[in-house]
Amino acid sequence: MAGSQAVSVRTDGREIAGHRKRKKKKTTRSYIFLVVGFLAIILLIQIIGLYSKEKSLAAQEAALQKQVEEQQEKSEELKNYEEYTKSDEYTENMARSRAGLVKPNEIVFREKKN
């Protein structure tokens, strides 16, 4: 025990300076660890935010892709209808339904309305 008291009571500066250096190293390491921890937390928050944004954009892309496909189908239907309106069959159907026209020697049967 007497030896350990002599070490802590030493005044030549070597032991006290060594203790200060170790304390300074521990404090510096603590600050570095704290800064790295904060940076890791910030990075994690950013990664989570980007992941959720990516999922949202993927869902939005899928919805827009579905709309594009629906509009392409509509466009195809309109092209087909346009072709039909240019045909003789369309003209004949319109003449029969709107104007009530019939072909020569054609007999038309109509329901009796009450």
C-alpha positions in Angstrom: 0.0 0.0 0.0 2.8 2.4 0.8 4.0 2.0 -2.8 0.7 3.0 -4.3 0.4 6.1 -2.2 3.9 7.1 -3.3 2.8 6.9 -7.0 -0.3 9.1 -6.5 1.6 11.6 -4.4 4.5 12.0 -6.8 5.1 15.5 -7.8 7.8 15.1 -10.4 5.2 15.5 -13.1 5.6 12.2 -14.9 2.7 10.3 -13.4 0.4 13.3 -13.3 1.1 14.2 -17.0 0.5 10.6 -18.0 -2.8 10.6 -16.2 -3.9 13.8 -18.0 -2.9 12.3 -21.4 -5.0 9.2 -20.7 -7.9 11.4 -19.6 -7.6 13.6 -22.7 -7.5 10.5 -24.9 -10.7 9.1 -23.3 -12.4 12.5 -23.7 -11.4 12.7 -27.3 -12.5 9.2 -28.0 -15.8 9.9 -26.3 -16.4 13.0 -28.5 -15.4 11.0 -31.7 -17.8 8.2 -30.7 -20.6 10.7 -30.0 -20.1 12.4 -33.4 -20.0 9.1 -35.3 -23.1 8.0 -33.4 -25.0 11.1 -34.4 -23.9 10.7 -38.0 -25.0 7.1 -38.0 -28.4 8.1 -36.7 -28.8 10.8 -39.3 -27.7 8.4 -42.0 -30.2 5.8 -40.9 -33.1 8.4 -40.9 -32.1 9.5 -44.4 -32.0 5.8 -45.6 -35.5 5.1 -44.1 -36.9 8.3 -45.7 -35.5 7.4 -49.1 -36.8 3.8 -48.8 -40.3 5.0 -48.1 -40.1 7.5 -50.9 -38.9 4.8 -53.3 -41.9 2.6 -52.4 -44.3 5.5 -52.9 -42.8 6.3 -56.3 -43.0 2.7 -57.3 -46.7 2.5 -56.4 -47.3 5.8 -58.3 -45.4 4.4 -61.3 -47.5 1.2 -61.3 -50.7 3.3 -61.2 -49.6 5.5 -64.1 -48.5 2.5 -66.1 -52.0 1.1 -65.6 -53.5 4.4 -66.8 -51.3 4.3 -69.9 -52.5 0.8 -70.8 -56.1 1.8 -70.3 -55.6 4.8 -72.6 -53.9 2.7 -75.2 -56.9 0.3 -75.2 -59.3 3.3 -75.5 -57.3 4.6 -78.4 -57.4 1.3 -80.1 -61.2 1.1 -79.6 -61.6 4.6 -81.1 -59.5 3.7 -84.1 -61.6 0.6 -84.7 -64.8 2.7 -84.3 -63.4 5.3 -86.8 -62.8 2.5 -89.3 -66.4 1.2 -88.7 -67.9 4.7 -89.2 -66.2 4.8 -92.6 -67.8 1.5 -93.7 -70.9 1.0 -95.7 -72.3 -1.2 -92.9 -72.3 1.8 -90.5 -74.0 4.0 -93.1 -76.7 1.4 -93.7 -77.3 0.9 -89.9 -77.6 4.6 -89.4 -80.0 5.0 -92.3 -82.2 2.1 -90.9 -82.2 3.2 -87.3 -82.4 7.0 -87.6 -84.2 7.6 -90.8 -86.3 4.4 -90.9 -85.2 3.6 -94.4 -85.5 0.0 -95.8 -84.1 -1.8 -98.8 -86.4 -2.4 -101.8 -88.7 -5.4 -101.4 -87.8 -5.7 -97.7 -90.6 -6.4 -95.2 -90.3 -4.8 -91.8 -92.0 -6.3 -88.8 -92.6 -4.0 -85.9 -93.9 -4.7 -82.4 -97.2 -3.2 -81.5 -96.8 -0.6 -78.8 -99.5 -0.4 -76.2 
